[in-house]
Amino acid sequence: MEDGAVATAETAHTWRAVASATGAADRAAAEEGVCLAYRLAGLPEPENIVWADSPRAGAAVVMRLTAEGTAGRSVRDAVRTRPWATARGRLLDRVGPDGWAGHWALTGAQLWDGLVMLTERIRTGLIEELAGTAATSDGTADTPADARKAAKEAAAAEQAVRLTLLDAVLGQHDAAWLAAFDGQEGAEGLAGIAAVARAAGWWWPYEKTAVVCERPVELHLDEAGRLDRGDGPALAFPDGFALYAWRGMPVPPEFLDGLSELTPRRIREEKNAELRRVMLEHYGYDRYLKESDAAPVQRDETGVLWRLELEGDEPQVMVEVVNSTPEPDGTHRTYWLRVPPRTRTAREGVAWTFGLEEAEYAPMRQT
């Protein structure tokens, strides 16, 4: 690997660590970064830096300060958007569209999808919690007029939260872009933004006040970069703001408590198709098939096709295959391959896992 490629890989690795960092913020370093970002933008440093224990608490502080009119105008464009545009423009001019695409693929793109999923999930959680809190109605509606009033209040509350989130800088969760611009000519204006990202979480820059958030204390992701935990919050902040998810799917906190006591009957009785899918993944499709006395629907030389009908959801179809290569102890492992619901034969299902049609599948040796 050439020196330039090694340096690029190290940069992406460094910013991946920043994006997934948990634990207490380095408040001194973050505050220095905030002040530097203002100075680089040609602005006076903020009069106040207010700390919050989570994006939920931070957004609530921002909504209060802006309602009071004490924070001043948002300076996000000056602090974050313009330096970002300058850095991208300079790099694009220097390397051209193809060079930019290649550079992005080796740096920011390594982090982009996972961070988009994570930040969108955080935004959704913030809107659900803060909009519900901000709505003044108690949720009851004795008359159509009451219902219209409640709906109007709820819509206004949600809109207020969404507008507040537009002013946020994502701190450590801006790591994808910061990885792409790290060390690049023309990116000097992002030095303050990068310093905050290395030390803290989301933050809001206003003319007089900057609101800066702590990083999460818990972050659990699966191999696909999705929030994932079966015995607690997948993402949690010091003040208790938390998100629960199983392989990226949001689940109620109390739902996880029952995963350790699942039975085939409990799974069958779950009416919510998405939650039932989570139960099946946690329980194991193969275990469920065996303990449900399910019957195979077809078998051939490649394996056994199983089909599991699920109320309100597409059927789960799997092929049971046995590894032809023996293990060191002489045994042969059994694997379960999830295949599309339209699959009619085991051979068709195995062929699909190789991206082939059934007629095209002719292995020299199956392993």
N, C-alpha and C positions, 0 to 999 in steps of 0.2 A: 504494500500500500504506500503511495507517495506521501510525502510530508504534509502536503495540503489536505489530502483526504483524511490523514490521521488527525490533524488538528480539527477538521470539521466534525469528525466522529466524536472527538473528545468534547467539543462544544455542545453537541446535541446531548451527550451523556450528562454533562454538567447541568444543562437546563432541565433535563428530565428529573434530575434530583431536586432541583429547585421547585418544579411543579408538584412533586409528590411530598415535599417536606411537611412534617407535622411538628407540633410542639410550640413552645412559647416563641413569640416574635422577638427579634433583636430590635428592641424599640429605639435605642439610640441610633443604630445604623439606619433604621427605617426613617426616622425623623430627619437625619442628615440627607437621606435620599430625597425626601419630600422637598426640603429646602433647596437642594440642588436642582430638582426638576423645575421649581418655580424660577430660580435664577436663570437657568438655561433658556427658559421661555421668555425671559425679559420681564418677569413679574417680581414684585416685592414678595418676600417670604410670607407665609400665612401668619396672622397674629396668634392663632391658636391651632394646636394639633390635638385632636380629641381621639382617644382610643376606645374601641368597642371590641367586645369579646367574640363577635361573629358578624357575618354579613347581615344577618337579621337585625342585630342590635345596631350595626352601623347604618343600615338603611333607615331604621326608626329614628336615629339621631338626626340624620340628614333631613328627613321629612319634617321633624320638629323645627330644626334650625331654619329651613327654607320657609316654613309657614310663619315663623317669627320674623323672618327677613334679616336675621343677624349674621348669616354666613356669607353674604355677598353673592355675586353671580358665579355660575360654574365656570371654571377655567380649564376644563378637560380638553377642549380643542387646542388651546395653547400649549398645555403641558404634555399631552399625549398624542393627539391626532396629527398635528402639524409636524412634530419631529419624526413621527412614524412615516408620514408621507414623504418627508425629505429623505429619510434613510432609504426607503424603498425606491424612490426616484433615482437617487445617486447610484445605488447598486444596479438597478435596471439599465441605466445609461452605460455603466461600465462593462457589464457582462452580456447585455442583450437579452432578448426574451428566452432563447434556448439556455443561455447560461444561468439566467434566473431560475428557470424551471429545474435545472439540474441542482443548483444550490439549494433551492427550497426542498427538493426531494431528500437531500442529505441532512437537512437541519430541521426547519420548522415542521415539515410534513411528518417527521418521525413522531411528533407530539400532538399534531393538530386534531386528529379525530377524537382521541381520548379526552383532550381538554374541552373540545366543543360539547361532547356528551356530558362531561362533568359540570361545566358552567351552565349549560341549559337546564340541567337537573337542579342546580342550586337556585337559578332564577325561578323555576317553577315552584320550588319549595318556599322561597321568599314571598312570592305572590300569594300562594295559598295561605300562608300564615299571616302576613301583614295585611293583606286585603280583608281577611276575615276579621282581624282585630280592629282595623280602621273603620269598618262599616258600623254606623251608629245604631242601626236597627237591631233588635234582639232576635230577628229571624222569624218571628210569628207574624201572621197576616190574617186579621179577622175579616177584612174587606178587600175587594179588588184594588181600592185606592191604597190600602196598606201594602199590598203586594207590589204595586207599581213603585211605591216609595222605596220599599226595601230593595227592589231590583236596581233602581236608579242609584241608591247609595252604594250598593255593592259594585256597580260598574264604575262609579266615581272613585271608589277606594282602590279598585284594581288599576285604574288608569293612573292614579297618583303614584302607586308603587312602581308601575312600569316606567313612568317618567323619571323617577328617582334612580332606577337601575340604569337608565341611559347615561347618567352622569358618572357611573362607576368606572374606575380603572381596575383591572382585574389582578393586579399584583402578581403573585407567583403563577397565576393562571394565564398570564400573558406570555408564558415561557416559550411558546411556539414561535411567535414573532421575534422575541428577544434573542432566541437561538439563531435565527436567520441573520440578524443584524449585528450580532456580537463580533466586535473587532473589525467591522467593515467601515471603510472610509465614508463619511457622511452621516454616520450614526451617533456622533458625539452628543447630539441633543437628547438622546435617549438614556444617557448615563444615570440621571436621577431616577427615571422610571425603573431601570434595571436594578439600581441599588435598593429601591423599595421592594421589588419583586424577590430579591434574594433574602430579604429580612422579614417580610410580613405578607399579609393576605390582601384582600380587596381594599380599595380606598377611594375616597371621594375628594377631589380638589376643588375648593371654592376660594373666592377672592380673599376672604378673611380667615377662613377655617378649613383645615383639612381633617377629614375623619378617616382614621386608619384602623383596620381590623386585624385581630389575631389570626394566626393560621389554625387549621383544624388540629384537634388532638387525636383524632382517629381518621384513617383513610384506608379503606380496603377495596382493592380492585382485582378483577379476575384477569386472566391472560389476554383478554380482548380489551382491557382498559375500562371495563364497565364496573360501576359500583356493585359490590358483591360481598355479602356476609350473611351467614345463616344463624348467628347467635348474638346479634346486637346491631347497633347502627353501623352502616358502611361508611358514613361520614358524620363526624361529630365535632362540635366546637365547645370551647370552655363553658359557655353559658347554657348549654343544653340543646341548642339548635342542632338538629340531627336529621339525617336522611337514611331511610331503611330501604334496602334493595337486595334482590337476589338475581345475580347475573344481569344486572342493569334494569330489571323491572322493579318499579316501586312497590313496596308491600307495606301493610300496616304493621306497626311495632309488635302488636299482640299476636299477629299471624306467625311470627318467627318462633314464639314460645311453644306453638303446637307442632313444630316440624319434627321434634324428637319423638313424638308419640303418634306418628302417622300410622294408619292402617289402610289397606285397600278399600275398606268400606268408607272410611273418612274421606278418602280421595274421591271416591265415586259420588259421595253426597255433596261435595263442594260445587256450588252453582256457578261461581265465577270461573270462567274458562281460563283466564290468565293465571289466577291463583292456583287452579288445579294443575296447570302446566308446571308451575313452580314446585308444587307438591310432588309431581311425578319426577321432575329432575332431581329433587332432593332425595326422594325415596329410591329412585333408580327404576328405569323402565323395565329392565330385565327382571328385577326382583318383583315388581308389580305384576308382570306377566305370569311369573311362576306362582305367585301367591294368590292370583285371581283365578287360577285354573283356566287361563286362556288357552285356546287351542290353535295350533298352527294352521294356516290356510293353504300352504303350498310348500313343497320341498323339492330340491333337485341336487345336482352334484356340487353346487356352490354353497348351499346352506338351507336354512329354514326361514320361511317368510311368516311373520306374525302381524296380525292386524288388530288394533285395539280401538273399538268404537267409543267415542266420548260425546256425551250430550252437550250440544251447543258449541261444539268445536270440531275441527277437522280430525279425522281418525289418525292415530299414531301407528305408523307402519315401520317395522324393523326387520332386519335380516340377521339371524343368528348364524355366525360363521365360526369355524374352528380353525385355528392357525395350524397349517400343515407342518410347520417347522417345530419340532419338539423343544420344550424347555430343557435346561440342564438336567432336571430330574426325570426327564423322559415323558412328562405330561404334555398335553396340548391345551392351550388357552382358548376359551370361548369369548368371542367379541360380539357386540350388538351394534349394528350399523343402522342409524336413523336414515330412512329413505323417503322420497315423496309419497304422499297418500295415493297417488295414481298407480303405484307399483303393483304389478300383478304376479310377478315371479321373483324368487330369490335371485336368480341369475340377472334379471333386469335391474334389481336393486344393487347388486354388487357392481354391475357394469356402470351404473349411474355414479357410484362413488369414484370411478376413474374418469368420469366425463365422457362415457361411451354409451352407445346404444347397445341393447342386448345382443343384436346380431354381430356387433363388432367385437364383443368381448371374447377373446380367445387367449387366455394366459398360458405362457409356457410352463409356469409353475405358480401355484397359489401359495402365498405366505400370509 
